[in-house]
Amino acid sequence: MRPIQLSPRLCSVAEQVPKGANFADIGTDHAYLPVWLLQRGVIDRALACDLRQGPLNRARATAEKYGLTEAMEFRLCDGLTGVRPGEADTIAIAGMGGETIADILAAAPWVWRENCLLLLQPMSAQPELRQWLQTHGYTIARELLSQEGDTLYTTFVVQAGPMAALSPAEQWAGRQVRGEDAPLRTDYLNRLIAQTARAVEGLTRSTRPEDRVRLDALRQVHCGLLELREEWLSWQR
Ligand SMILES: C[S@@+](CC[C@H](N)C(=O)[O-])C[C@H]1O[C@@H](n2cnc3c(N)ncnc32)[C@H](O)[C@@H]1O
């Protein structure tokens, strides 16, 4: 059977899984991630979990197609409710909203206690997820950007442990490190700068008093992002 190919988005998650990991894929859908890891011998077994029967059936079908059914367990469950502490040390939660990812982690405090490696790929609400991780004792060790078509995706590599406070702009863009290999970062910052500029412009026209506070906060984020970009570009020279 030919090896399964992953898109750049899923590849950026798969490449972070350590050899020999006890791996769980939460919201597995088609199970491409565990199948890719099993085929390459990165892992020996995997838990493939999904909230819905349809996606879990797709996961089973992929495993069957690649002759890997015996190496996988399929669990119909909400988040990590079907995974017992100790069953997984590396957990991927990819392709879901940031708030859903935070809810899943909030309902499974053992993940923090057991210092699991978390590979999180939020499709939305990234600032909220960074903030949630910060206030719940998690550290974002690294962020990886990947691109598919015109869309940029972010993968957070996370473990338990205190993280130095993120500035408002860092909550939006993640922390940048001098010398890190991140060719898509300038594009990522440019997009966030454009997004916050549009939001600031929209709020400036609003007459609702509650938007005043949001406007001030967003202006702060926008200015911080401009500074992050300046710093990032100065490091590239
Ligand atoms: C867009 S798919 C992502 C599939 C795959 N992880 C990826 O990144 O390509 C999202 C999957 O997450 C599942 N899902 C959504 N909320 C969930 C939850 N609370 N617990 C488990 N699975 C969930 C959905 O049923 C769906 O199959």
Residues whose N, C-alpha, C, O or C-beta is under 5 A from the ligand:
A	BS01	LIG	I26 G27 T28 D29 C49 D50 L51 R52 P55 C77 D78 G79 A94 G95
